[in-house]
């Protein structure tokens, strides 16, 4: 009887231990409540996204070479200084009349466009243009390379390039710079060739995976190449990795939980700056044929209605396609298997100043201490 009772007690204890959930060991690392990784149950509470509030205009895209379709901004904080990179585009097809522009700031609020004299644009070198390479400047996206032992001449790196039209570069080219202003093409050939690339494609050094990671634009169906451009399905993301920034793995489409339902125009994926084991994406959802403003609202803001074939915008607005909405959603990932949308509401939603983005908003790359992008500061920093 005693032996039977002891066996029953041991069996009950084993059953209880087996049913007890394993508590993740996070040590002393910072964790963000952007997913349910650390949450077993929730009752009477929910995850709440804090929205940024308007801190006032800090930078106006008002120069001829910036055009009406400036965008794809990247913010880098390095050595007490903020670097801002963005595309200037006067109009035309992808790869046409595009340049990469640069601005700098000491505090993330007061920005200066230095007259660098590097490239002649419109008959003058009196500008802040740092790159004019055809096709590359459509989506040139830099980052600060934090890999241990990286050469000083390659502290800043970038990818850029397109396929499928007469400005094709054959894929993404690798660039490097010592100061973030003077750039060189490292190999004079594309290093990533499998993808659609017709948007901003981002890269970074991952201390979590001990490799470079590139998150790029793909379509879930159809064919995209220099020979045939027939994309169908949804705009989505795939990822590729590299140990040396030149040899990249075959891209793997990202998985989403729940399954992806909308176009994802940009990913803006990067390791969170105070918790680099966590990748955060301020991705932009693309909703075709859904306008953020009525014709009357657009007229009141002195921008052309979003139903026009190519709406004009104020000098501070970004590139706007016809009749679309692009609210920003937050995605998070803890490994290479996929990502989950923690917050589906826009941030900002759809824009702090509608006259800047009458059709859509798009996230910028780079979460810095001063905010999510030059014009915004979060009301409750993470």
Helices and strands as residue ranges (DSSP letters): H 2-19, E 52-54, E 71-78, E 81-89, E 98-105, E 111-112, E 129-131, G 136-138, E 141-144, G 152-154, E 156-160, E 172-177, E 183-192, E 202-206, E 211-224, E 229-242, E 252-253, E 255-256, E 263-266, E 269-272, E 275-288, H 295-300, E 324-325, E 328-333, E 338-343, E 376-378
